[in-house]
Amino acid sequence: MRNDAPVMAFLGISENVSQSVNVDERFSSLNILNLRMEIISFIFPLNLSNFFSLFALYDIEKFDEIKIICKDNNQKQVFSSTINTMISKSENDFLEESDTSIMESFISRNSFWMVIPIQFPQNAIMMEPGKLIFYLRDKNIDYEIGSANCFAARARPLSDDQISALKSDPTAIKHIKFIIGCNKCKEELKVIAGLTKPELSKDEIWVEDLPNNFECKCKNISFNTSYIKNGYQHLINENIFSKKSCTITRQYERKTLRSLLFQYSKTLNQNPKEEIMQKFLEKHTILFHFFSPLRIINKAPILSKYVTDFVILSKNGTLNLIEIEKPDKLITTKKGRRTSDFNHPFDQVRDWLHHFKNHRFTVLDEWGINTKEVTKIKGIVIYGRDHNCKEDDLLKIKSSDFGEIIFYTYDDIANSLTSLIQDFDDI
């Protein structure tokens, strides 16, 4: 190898780096997933603590320690790390951190080159899109060894049907709070974001009320807030906020779900009209959680001929056309036969399915659903109560084959919510 060849190179960025140990503990390897030269985020400022920067170092035994400096494109330091390379030959453990770095570093050896992954520390923040530039410091001189780009992704605002589907997710985020502060003047910006605006304390600010720009008192940090205002809904939808960088309040707790189950049962026992049940289900879409909704559209028309009560696009690609009826309608006669009232919604949903199949592309376009998102279609009928039918007759009907239509009673919905409550701590 040439004497003037570089001794260190930047390899890229990864979010998933782990060490695997061979049968012989003297040998180990790194598992590195999705190594790349860019970070794409919907929100800036961006906390980088979930990422690793990876470097290749030649002939590490010539070094007592290595100092890595990372700066943004304005030459403001993002982090620095000093790595002690003095490891006994019998050891193959992670490198210990120096007193000047709080990040975890570990090494995988081979004959000539060594790969060094360095996790960004908690206080490593990229204020706006731009470049991360990495330097090797030697005798107070910084040598550039590589760079990575940070890009801002554009996020579309969530539609009403996406928000309804999001609220059906038991793990959905209700509110998030993240704090952006200056470590010099200690000024902090406490931002609250969510699907609905909560009550705020005096030192908190609602995300959509943020000024266009924020600059701390000592002017150490300054950034454009548009990336926060435009990107937070996407991150709530994807449920990918890091607990390291913010405080998360979930949409549901066990207590909340128990209260909803009580309200639901109380409403059913009042024999409400169909319109009242429609409004109740629209408001509490968690009752549809077992569909794993991606979209929930209320009163979706099938061209100008029919109007569904709900259309739910599930995450598995199933499109569910839902018809609800009054809860107090009878399922069977005294002789155990299906009532004409019971048969009517099934005939109606069959008409929906037939009309949909004949005009599939037009209807999906009207609903704003990409045809590629739909893998199959089902009809759903929600009708009646279990106690209004003899047990044997009910079992026989629930085990019947309705073809492309699935039958639920309102008690099936309640039982699904009860199961969710029982398993809630494991979700």
N, C-alpha and C positions, 0 to 999 in steps of 0.2 A: 504493500500500500504506500502511496506517495506521502512524503513527510508533510506536504502542504495541504493534505486533505482535511476537511473539517472534522473536529473531534465530537461534535454534537449536532443533531438535526431535530427539528420539530416534525413529528409524524402526523399529528392531527388531534381531533377532539372526539371523546366518546362519553356516553352516559353510563356505560356498563363495563366495568373492568373488575376482574376477580382473579385470584391466584389459585391454581390447582397444583396439588403436591403429588408427585409420582410415588410409586411403591418405595423407591429409594429416596429418602428425604433430602438427599443432596441435589436432587434434580426437581425442578418445578417449571411451570409454564404459566403464561398469562392468557386468560380468556378475554378477548377484546371484541365487543360487538359494536357494529355500526360506526367504524372509524371514518371520520369525515373532516373536511376543512371548513365547515361552516356551521353556525348555529342559527336556527330560524325560530323566532318567537313572536307571539301576538302582543306581548307586553314588554315595554321598557319603561323604567329601569328594570334590568333583568338580573336576578340573583343567580350567580354561576355555580353555586355550591353543589349542584347535582352533576356537574361535569368533571371529567378528567382531561388534562392535557398530557399527551404522550410524547416522549423524546427517545431518541436513540443516541447512546454514548459509546464511543470507541475507547477501549482500554481504560476502564474505570480505575484500575489499581494505581494509575499515575496521579490520581486526584485524592486529596484528603477530604475535600468538600466541594460541592457544586452549588453555585448560586444562580437561580433562575429569576429573571425579572419579566413581568408582563405589564405592558402599557397599552392604553387605547390609542386611537389615531391622533389624539391631541397631546400625546406624550405624557398623559397623566397615569401614574402607576395604579394598576388594578390589584396586583399582589406581588409579593416576592417570597421565594422559598430557598432556604439554605439546607442542603441535604448532606448529612455526614456519611461518607462512603467507607469509613473504617469498619469493616465487618470481618470477623474472623472467618477463616476458610471453612470451619466446621458448621457455621451458621447459614441458614437459608431463610431467615425470617424477614419480616418487613423491616425496612430501615427506620430507625428512630428519627423523630423530628428534631430539628435544631431549636434552640431557644427563640430564634427569630421567626419561626414559622409555626402555624397552627394546623397545617394541612398534613394529611396522611400520605406517605410516600412508600412505595415498595418496589423491589427490583427483581427482574427475571434475567438470569445470566445465560450467555452462551460463550463460545470460544473467543469471539472477537468483539462483538457488539452487545450492549445491554440495553434493554427497553425499560425506561423509567416512567411510570404513570404518576402524575401528581394531581391530587384532587384540589379543585379550587376551594379556598376557605369560605366560611360563612359570610365574611365581609367583602368578598369579591363581587363587585357590582358593575355591570355595563350600563351606563346611564342612557345611551341612545344607540341606534344601529351604527355600525362602523367596524373598524379592524381591531383585533387583539394581536399585538405584536410581541413576540417572545425574544428575550435576549439572554445570552450567557455572559455573566459578569466575571471578568478575570483581571485582577490587579486594577480594580476601579474603572475598567474600560468595558462598556457593554457592546457585545457582538450580536447583531441580529441573526437569529437562527430559523426564523419562520413566522408565519402569521395565519390567522383564521378570520373569517368574516362573520359578522353578526347581522342578520337580515331581519327586517320587520315584515311579518305576514299580514295581509289584509283579512279582516274578519267581517262577515256580514252580520247585521243585527238579527237576533233570533225572531222568528215569526211567532204568532200566537199559538199555532199548532205545535211548534217545537217547544215552546214554554210549557204548554199543557202536558206534553210527553215528558219533559224534564221533571215536572212535579209528580209524575207517576213513579219515579225512580226512588226506592227506599233510601238510597245513599246520596240523594241529590243535595247540593249545596244551597243553603238558604242565604247566608251572608259570609263574606270574607273580609278580613281586616288586615291590611298590610301597612307597615310603617317604613317610611323612607326618611332617614335621619342623617345629619351631618355629625361626624365624630369630632369636629373641632368646636363649632359654636353650639352643638347639641340641639339645634332646631329640628323638629320632627314634623313630618306630614303624615297624619293618620287617616288613611283612606278606607272608607267602607263601600263595598260593592255587593250587588246581589240582584235578584230578579225584581224585588220590591224594596222601596226605601224604608228603612226602619227608623225608630227614634234614635237620635244621635246625641252624644255628649258634647259639651262645649268645644272640646279640642278635636273632634272628629269632623270629617267632611265627606259628603256623599259624592261618589265617583263622578257623576254627571255635573256636579257643581264645581269641579276643579277649575282653577284658572288655566289659561292656555299654556302658561309657563310657570315653573316654580324655581326660585333661587333662594338659597338659605341666606341668613343674615351676613355671614362672613364671605359669601359668594364662593364657597368651596365646592358646592354642588349646584348644578343648574341643568334643567332638562325640560323637554316638551312633554306635556301631559297627554297629548292626543293619543299616544300609543296605549295608555291605560284606559282612556275613555272608549276607544274603539275596539279594544281587544278583550276586555274582561268577560263579556258574555260568552265568547267562544270557550274560554278556559273553564267557566262554570258549566257549560254544556258538556265539555269533555271530561270534567271532574278531575283535572290534572294539576290543580294547585299543589305546590309543595308545602308540607307542614313546616319546613324549615324557614320559609320566607313569609308565612302569613298565619293568621288564626282563622280557623274554619268553623262555622256554625252550620250544622246539618239541618236539612228541611224537616226531618222527622226524628222524634224520640219515641221510645216505647210508650211513654205517658200520652204523647200526642195521638198516637195510633189507637190507643185504648179509648180515648175520648171520642175519636172519630167513629170507632165501632159502636159506641153507645149512641151517638147521634144517628148513625145509619139505621140501627135496629129500631130506635124510637120513631124515626121517620117511616120506616116500613110498617110498623104497627099501627100507624095512623091511616093506613090504606090510601096513600096519596094518589093524586092524578099523575098520569104519565109525564105531564109537563113539569111537575115538581121534581120527579125523579131525574128527568133530563137535566134540570138545573143543578141538582145535588151532585150528579155524576160529573158534570162539567166543572164544578168547583173543586171536587175532591177526586182528581184523576188517579190518586194512589190506589183507588179501588180497582183500577185497570192494570195494576202492576204486573200481574201474571202474564200479560200480553208482551211485556218488555217493549213498550212503545218507543218508537223513534219520532213519530208524528201522531197527533190526535186532532182530527178535524171534526168540529161540531156541525151537524146539519149539512153535511156535504151533498150537493146535488149530483145526480147522475144525468147530465145534460139538463133538459127542462122537463123530463118525464117523471123522475122519482127524486125523493129526498131521503137520505139515510139519517139515522139519529146520530151515529158516530162512524167515522172511518179511522181505523188504527193501523198504521204501518209499523209492524214489529221489526226488531233489529235483525231477525233471521230472514227478512224479506217477505213475510206473509202479510197480505193486505186483508184486513178484517172489516167487512161491511156489517154494521151492528144495528139491529132493530130491538128496541125495548118496548115493553108493554106494561100495563098497570100491574103492580105487585099482587093485587087481590083477585086477579082473574083466575078462574078455575082451570086446572090442567086436564082433569078427567071428570066424567060423569059418575053418578053413584054406582054404575055398573062397571066402572074401571076403563071405559072407553075415552078416547081423546075428545075433548069438546071442539066444537066448530071454531070457537074463539082461539083455541090453542093452534089449530091447523092454519088459521089465517096468516099469521106473521111468517110462517115457513113458506107459504105460497108467495108471499110478497118478496121475501129475500131471494127466492129462486128467480123471480122476475128481475130483480136487481142484478143478480149474477149473470143472467142471460144478456141483459142489456149492456152490462159492463163489457162482457167478452166481445160483443159486436162492435163496441166503440171504445175499446181499451185505450188507445193512444190519445184520443180526444179527451176522454174523461180524466186520465192521469195528468194531461197537460192542464186541464181546468183546475185540478187540485194542486198543481205545482209539484208533482212527484215525478221524478225521473223513472222512465220505464225500466232501466237497469236495476233500480232498487227493489223491484217487485219480482219475486220468484214464484209465488203462488197466491191464490185468492181463496178466502173462506167467508162464509156467511155465519153470523152469530145472532142467535135469538135469546134475549134475556126476558124471562116470563115467569110470573107466578111465585108462590111460596111452597116450600116442602110440606108444611103442616096442612095445606089444603088438599092433600092427596094421600091416599093410603100408601103405606110404605112399600108394599109389593108392587103396586101399580106404578109408583114413582120410579122404583128401581128398574122396572121393565122399560119404561119410557126413556130413562137416562142411558140405558144400555142399547137403545135402538140406533139403527144406522140412518142418519138423516142425509147421507151423501156428503155434499160440500158444506153442510150447515152443522154447527155445533150448538147444542142447547144448554143453557145455564138457567137455574132459578136465581132469584135474588139472595137466597140463602147460600148458594154456592159462592157468590161474591163475598158474603160475610165470612164464610169458612176460610176463604183464601186470605182475607185480612187477618183472621184469628191465627192462622198458621204463620203469617208474616210476623205478627207480634211475638209469637213463641220463639221464632228463630232470629229475632231482630238483632240480638247481641252478636250473632255469628256472621252477620252480613258484612 
